Amino acid sequence: MQHRPRRTVNVLARGLFALTLVLSTQLVAAEDSTGRPTRLIVPNAPGGGTDIIARHVAQYFSETLHMPAMVENRVGGGSLAGTDYVAKASPDGYTLLLGGVSSLAINPALFRNLPYDPLRDFVAVGYLSAYPFVLVARPDFPGDRLADLVREAKARPGALSYASAGVGTVQHVWGAILVKALGLNMVHVPYKGSAQAVQDMLALRVDIFFDNLSAQRSYLESGRLKALAVSSAARSPKLPQIPTVEETGLVRFHGESWFGLFAPAQTPAPTIERLRNAIGSLTRSAQFSATIERDGGRAMPIPNAEQQSFLQGEIERWAQQIAQYGVVAD
């Protein structure tokens, strides 16, 4: 019996995968021939991690799937306004939430009168990517390690500050958890978005900022800010010399800022299937994975059957942390 050379098999496999991707892309485009643009609602200010991934998705929808898409930033209330807007939007598949750990997993524990219920009011159409947070310090901070921050903060209680992208944002919540878990007394300085926080760090007005690596990568690469630690369970390939928070041995904390697309819960099943086909073709593409990895993240293709349980687990996890450390949206 004659065996086909391994190289030929690999070439055929790659060819079949490429053909499948092309056919699925054509099918998705054919399912929606109205030309009506899909609005991707970002409940955060432009320039942050959520905004960055939304623009990747909109570009892919428009250029590759030939499904026109646009990003719309609806800011307010620590991501509450934009998220609630999609929860109450027409369930026709043309208004989607670029949701994440903040709007869907953290807010339920942080706000008593949340105007939406993540599990009741939304259906996931696909998870996209996950990024580590990086604890960045102003360029003249006296030290390059998390231990240096602990030393400085304990020597001057209440004198150092940590920035956030606004009260109730994931930067605020994770920053507060980390500071409290380390036993530090620091001042929280909220801004209206990550960009303003970074500008004040560059101007030496605030000391540290716990933010998405994708948003801070250029400042770190240029040396304008310094990294003390990353939040992921393993070191980031983009910052291989920077330890994880848990690796420092000072505190137990790990988490990734994840993103996904969500539709209003009453969206018809055929529309959800069309959208899931679109997201599936996106997350399977090598180009998308390369783009996400370039920004310091990883693609996150969670199977449809596991998406609801993933969200439930994240809600329970961060509710426990928020309660333990007494984080409030003050």
LOFI-112096 format. One record per residue (C-alpha): chain; residue number from 0; x, y, z. Coordinates in nm, 3 decimals, padded with zeros to 5 digits, always signed. Layout:
 ch   i      xx      yy      zz
  A NUM       X       Y       Z
...
END
This chain:
 ch   i      xx      yy      zz
  A   0 +00.000 +00.000 +00.000
  A   1 +00.139 +00.338 -00.098
  A   2 +00.136 +00.610 +00.168
  A   3 +00.085 +00.974 +00.080
  A   4 +00.384 +01.188 +00.190
  A   5 +00.319 +01.383 +00.512
  A   6 +00.399 +01.713 +00.339
  A   7 +00.130 +01.650 +00.076
  A   8 -00.125 +01.569 +00.347
  A   9 -00.043 +01.892 +00.531
  A  10 -00.078 +02.094 +00.211
  A  11 -00.414 +01.932 +00.137
  A  12 -00.532 +01.997 +00.494
  A  13 -00.437 +02.361 +00.473
  A  14 -00.609 +02.389 +00.137
  A  15 -00.930 +02.232 +00.270
  A  16 -00.929 +02.467 +00.571
  A  17 -00.882 +02.769 +00.344
  A  18 -01.163 +02.652 +00.116
  A  19 -01.394 +02.599 +00.416
  A  20 -01.318 +02.949 +00.544
  A  21 -01.388 +03.105 +00.203
  A  22 -01.719 +02.917 +00.167
  A  23 -01.831 +03.008 +00.521
  A  24 -01.742 +03.371 +00.459
  A  25 -01.948 +03.373 +00.138
  A  26 -02.238 +03.210 +00.322
  A  27 -02.234 +03.469 +00.600
  A  28 -02.232 +03.755 +00.349
  A  29 -02.513 +03.596 +00.148
  A  30 -02.730 +03.560 +00.461
  A  31 -02.739 +03.937 +00.504
  A  32 -02.770 +04.120 +00.175
  A  33 -02.957 +04.426 +00.306
  A  34 -02.646 +04.645 +00.320
  A  35 -02.764 +04.780 +00.654
  A  36 -02.465 +04.850 +00.882
  A  37 -02.420 +04.662 +01.207
  A  38 -02.353 +04.896 +01.498
  A  39 -02.095 +04.771 +01.746
  A  40 -02.168 +04.957 +02.070
  A  41 -01.861 +05.019 +02.286
  A  42 -01.965 +05.127 +02.638
  A  43 -01.628 +05.294 +02.699
  A  44 -01.435 +05.596 +02.576
  A  45 -01.235 +05.579 +02.249
  A  46 -00.874 +05.467 +02.275
  A  47 -00.910 +05.194 +02.537
  A  48 -00.886 +04.817 +02.501
  A  49 -01.258 +04.769 +02.427
  A  50 -01.247 +05.030 +02.154
  A  51 -00.938 +04.874 +01.996
  A  52 -01.090 +04.526 +01.961
  A  53 -01.422 +04.671 +01.835
  A  54 -01.243 +04.842 +01.548
  A  55 -01.065 +04.517 +01.456
  A  56 -01.405 +04.344 +01.440
  A  57 -01.570 +04.625 +01.240
  A  58 -01.286 +04.620 +00.988
  A  59 -01.314 +04.243 +00.947
  A  60 -01.692 +04.255 +00.906
  A  61 -01.669 +04.530 +00.644
  A  62 -01.363 +04.425 +00.444
  A  63 -01.370 +04.045 +00.463
  A  64 -01.735 +03.949 +00.522
  A  65 -01.869 +04.247 +00.322
  A  66 -02.109 +04.319 +00.609
  A  67 -02.086 +04.695 +00.676
  A  68 -02.012 +04.768 +01.040
  A  69 -01.943 +05.077 +01.246
  A  70 -01.820 +05.141 +01.600
  A  71 -02.027 +05.366 +01.824
  A  72 -01.894 +05.473 +02.166
  A  73 -02.167 +05.526 +02.426
  A  74 -01.995 +05.638 +02.745
  A  75 -02.138 +05.681 +03.092
  A  76 -02.169 +05.523 +03.434
  A  77 -01.867 +05.295 +03.416
  A  78 -01.994 +05.117 +03.100
  A  79 -02.355 +05.108 +03.230
  A  80 -02.507 +05.343 +02.972
  A  81 -02.383 +05.168 +02.660
  A  82 -02.454 +04.819 +02.792
  A  83 -02.808 +04.907 +02.896
  A  84 -02.864 +05.070 +02.558
  A  85 -02.800 +04.739 +02.379
  A  86 -03.005 +04.543 +02.634
  A  87 -03.307 +04.753 +02.535
  A  88 -03.226 +04.781 +02.164
  A  89 -03.434 +04.625 +01.888
  A  90 -03.341 +04.253 +01.874
  A  91 -03.277 +04.251 +01.500
  A  92 -02.905 +04.170 +01.498
  A  93 -02.794 +04.516 +01.386
  A  94 -02.711 +04.655 +01.731
  A  95 -02.452 +04.452 +01.920
  A  96 -02.259 +04.506 +02.240
  A  97 -01.883 +04.477 +02.249
  A  98 -01.905 +04.350 +02.605
  A  99 -01.635 +04.240 +02.840
  A 100 -01.540 +04.143 +03.191
  A 101 -01.625 +04.492 +03.320
  A 102 -01.971 +04.544 +03.174
  A 103 -02.097 +04.187 +03.209
  A 104 -01.905 +04.018 +03.494
  A 105 -01.801 +04.298 +03.731
  A 106 -02.094 +04.538 +03.714
  A 107 -02.350 +04.292 +03.862
  A 108 -02.156 +04.287 +04.190
  A 109 -02.058 +04.653 +04.186
  A 110 -02.393 +04.823 +04.127
  A 111 -02.699 +04.745 +04.340
  A 112 -02.957 +04.876 +04.092
  A 113 -02.806 +04.751 +03.769
  A 114 -03.054 +04.832 +03.489
  A 115 -02.975 +04.508 +03.305
  A 116 -02.909 +04.143 +03.387
  A 117 -02.620 +03.996 +03.184
  A 118 -02.758 +03.642 +03.185
  A 119 -03.119 +03.741 +03.121
  A 120 -03.084 +04.032 +02.878
  A 121 -02.803 +03.916 +02.648
  A 122 -02.706 +03.620 +02.436
  A 123 -02.343 +03.569 +02.340
  A 124 -02.272 +03.549 +01.969
  A 125 -01.901 +03.485 +02.018
  A 126 -01.609 +03.553 +02.248
  A 127 -01.322 +03.726 +02.075
  A 128 -01.005 +03.780 +02.275
  A 129 -00.847 +03.808 +02.618
  A 130 -00.566 +04.039 +02.730
  A 131 -00.357 +04.064 +03.043
  A 132 -00.357 +04.384 +03.241
  A 133 -00.023 +04.546 +03.308
  A 134 +00.058 +04.754 +03.616
  A 135 +00.236 +05.059 +03.476
  A 136 +00.419 +05.328 +03.672
  A 137 +00.520 +05.683 +03.585
  A 138 +00.859 +05.699 +03.415
  A 139 +01.042 +05.844 +03.717
  A 140 +00.894 +05.602 +03.971
  A 141 +01.167 +05.489 +04.215
  A 142 +01.182 +05.121 +04.127
  A 143 +01.098 +04.864 +03.860
  A 144 +00.925 +04.593 +04.064
  A 145 +00.598 +04.542 +04.245
  A 146 +00.800 +04.511 +04.565
  A 147 +00.927 +04.867 +04.506
  A 148 +00.571 +04.994 +04.490
  A 149 +00.489 +04.818 +04.818
  A 150 +00.797 +04.970 +04.981
  A 151 +00.718 +05.322 +04.865
  A 152 +00.347 +05.304 +04.950
  A 153 +00.407 +05.167 +05.300
  A 154 +00.674 +05.429 +05.368
  A 155 +00.427 +05.707 +05.278
  A 156 +00.068 +05.593 +05.353
  A 157 -00.187 +05.788 +05.153
  A 158 +00.074 +05.974 +04.949
  A 159 +00.078 +05.758 +04.633
  A 160 -00.207 +05.737 +04.384
  A 161 -00.351 +05.490 +04.136
  A 162 -00.541 +05.600 +03.826
  A 163 -00.844 +05.442 +03.664
  A 164 -01.048 +05.497 +03.349
  A 165 -01.343 +05.597 +03.568
  A 166 -01.535 +05.488 +03.875
  A 167 -01.669 +05.136 +03.827
  A 168 -01.442 +05.047 +03.535
  A 169 -01.234 +04.731 +03.544
  A 170 -00.924 +04.947 +03.589
  A 171 -01.080 +05.086 +03.908
  A 172 -01.202 +04.751 +04.040
  A 173 -00.887 +04.551 +03.969
  A 174 -00.667 +04.839 +04.082
  A 175 -00.858 +04.861 +04.411
  A 176 -00.846 +04.483 +04.463
  A 177 -00.471 +04.474 +04.400
  A 178 -00.397 +04.773 +04.626
  A 179 -00.614 +04.636 +04.909
  A 180 -00.479 +04.283 +04.871
  A 181 -00.127 +04.425 +04.908
  A 182 -00.235 +04.608 +05.222
  A 183 -00.157 +04.954 +05.079
  A 184 -00.314 +05.292 +05.150
  A 185 -00.329 +05.472 +04.813
  A 186 -00.554 +05.738 +04.661
  A 187 -00.784 +05.643 +04.373
  A 188 -00.785 +05.905 +04.092
  A 189 -01.061 +05.834 +03.835
  A 190 -01.046 +05.977 +03.483
  A 191 -01.285 +05.980 +03.188
  A 192 -01.107 +05.707 +02.996
  A 193 -00.763 +05.549 +02.978
  A 194 -00.616 +05.816 +02.751
  A 195 -00.658 +06.092 +03.010
  A 196 -00.511 +05.873 +03.282
  A 197 -00.202 +05.804 +03.072
  A 198 -00.151 +06.172 +02.994
  A 199 -00.145 +06.253 +03.365
  A 200 +00.098 +05.967 +03.425
  A 201 +00.330 +06.106 +03.160
  A 202 +00.297 +06.445 +03.330
  A 203 +00.396 +06.276 +03.662
  A 204 +00.066 +06.366 +03.832
  A 205 -00.034 +06.007 +03.918
  A 206 +00.184 +05.712 +04.020
  A 207 +00.045 +05.384 +03.884
  A 208 -00.225 +05.257 +03.648
  A 209 -00.354 +04.899 +03.608
  A 210 -00.471 +04.880 +03.247
  A 211 -00.509 +04.659 +02.941
  A 212 -00.175 +04.569 +02.783
  A 213 -00.311 +04.641 +02.434
  A 214 -00.369 +05.005 +02.532
  A 215 -00.034 +05.052 +02.711
  A 216 +00.199 +04.855 +02.486
  A 217 +00.326 +05.151 +02.281
  A 218 +00.408 +05.354 +02.593
  A 219 +00.604 +05.064 +02.738
  A 220 +00.792 +04.992 +02.417
  A 221 +00.893 +05.358 +02.388
  A 222 +01.006 +05.372 +02.751
  A 223 +00.762 +05.648 +02.841
  A 224 +00.609 +05.426 +03.112
  A 225 +00.751 +05.130 +03.305
  A 226 +00.585 +04.794 +03.373
  A 227 +00.588 +04.642 +03.722
  A 228 +00.380 +04.325 +03.671
  A 229 +00.118 +04.160 +03.449
  A 230 -00.214 +04.014 +03.562
  A 231 -00.225 +03.693 +03.358
  A 232 -00.147 +03.348 +03.495
  A 233 +00.163 +03.328 +03.273
  A 234 +00.401 +03.597 +03.150
  A 235 +00.308 +03.786 +02.837
  A 236 +00.514 +03.710 +02.524
  A 237 +00.513 +04.087 +02.464
  A 238 +00.672 +04.153 +02.806
  A 239 +00.866 +03.833 +02.878
  A 240 +01.094 +04.007 +03.129
  A 241 +00.800 +04.130 +03.344
  A 242 +00.674 +03.888 +03.611
  A 243 +00.311 +03.808 +03.677
  A 244 +00.154 +03.949 +03.992
  A 245 +00.140 +03.604 +04.149
  A 246 +00.495 +03.528 +04.042
  A 247 +00.619 +03.808 +04.271
  A 248 +00.496 +03.610 +04.571
  A 249 +00.342 +03.924 +04.723
  A 250 -00.025 +03.854 +04.656
  A 251 -00.260 +03.610 +04.480
  A 252 -00.426 +03.783 +04.186
  A 253 -00.475 +03.687 +03.826
  A 254 -00.721 +03.783 +03.557
  A 255 -00.758 +03.865 +03.190
  A 256 -00.971 +04.131 +03.030
  A 257 -01.188 +03.938 +02.787
  A 258 -01.418 +04.064 +02.512
  A 259 -01.710 +03.925 +02.316
  A 260 -02.005 +04.026 +02.104
  A 261 -02.351 +04.008 +02.259
  A 262 -02.698 +04.058 +02.114
  A 263 -03.025 +04.144 +02.293
  A 264 -03.175 +03.827 +02.438
  A 265 -03.487 +03.825 +02.217
  A 266 -03.287 +03.823 +01.892
  A 267 -03.429 +03.546 +01.665
  A 268 -03.235 +03.220 +01.652
  A 269 -03.159 +03.243 +01.274
  A 270 -03.007 +03.587 +01.328
  A 271 -02.796 +03.458 +01.619
  A 272 -02.678 +03.172 +01.397
  A 273 -02.580 +03.418 +01.122
  A 274 -02.384 +03.628 +01.367
  A 275 -02.216 +03.324 +01.521
  A 276 -02.109 +03.213 +01.173
  A 277 -01.954 +03.555 +01.121
  A 278 -01.770 +03.554 +01.455
  A 279 -01.665 +03.194 +01.402
  A 280 -01.505 +03.277 +01.069
  A 281 -01.332 +03.571 +01.237
  A 282 -01.184 +03.383 +01.533
  A 283 -01.071 +03.098 +01.308
  A 284 -00.875 +03.331 +01.081
  A 285 -00.499 +03.340 +01.116
  A 286 -00.503 +03.713 +01.040
  A 287 -00.727 +03.787 +01.338
  A 288 -00.518 +03.573 +01.574
  A 289 -00.201 +03.746 +01.454
  A 290 -00.357 +04.089 +01.509
  A 291 -00.469 +04.001 +01.862
  A 292 -00.130 +03.850 +01.948
  A 293 +00.045 +04.156 +01.809
  A 294 -00.148 +04.368 +02.059
  A 295 -00.050 +04.135 +02.345
  A 296 -00.363 +03.921 +02.368
  A 297 -00.490 +03.581 +02.260
  A 298 -00.788 +03.470 +02.053
  A 299 -01.071 +03.325 +02.260
  A 300 -01.288 +03.086 +02.056
  A 301 -01.518 +02.949 +02.331
  A 302 -01.766 +02.693 +02.188
  A 303 -02.130 +02.807 +02.176
  A 304 -02.242 +02.547 +02.429
  A 305 -01.992 +02.675 +02.689
  A 306 -02.042 +03.049 +02.651
  A 307 -02.319 +03.091 +02.909
  A 308 -02.138 +02.888 +03.174
  A 309 -01.821 +03.088 +03.117
  A 310 -02.006 +03.413 +03.182
  A 311 -02.175 +03.267 +03.491
  A 312 -01.838 +03.161 +03.631
  A 313 -01.684 +03.504 +03.575
  A 314 -01.979 +03.677 +03.745
  A 315 -01.943 +03.456 +04.052
  A 316 -01.565 +03.491 +04.064
  A 317 -01.551 +03.869 +04.062
  A 318 -01.850 +03.902 +04.296
  A 319 -01.648 +03.714 +04.556
  A 320 -01.341 +03.935 +04.506
  A 321 -01.539 +04.259 +04.516
  A 322 -01.713 +04.153 +04.838
  A 323 -01.388 +04.033 +04.998
  A 324 -01.204 +04.361 +04.944
  A 325 -01.500 +04.594 +04.987
  A 326 -01.474 +04.761 +04.646
  A 327 -01.752 +05.013 +04.587
  A 328 -01.845 +05.247 +04.302
  A 329 -01.795 +05.561 +04.508
END
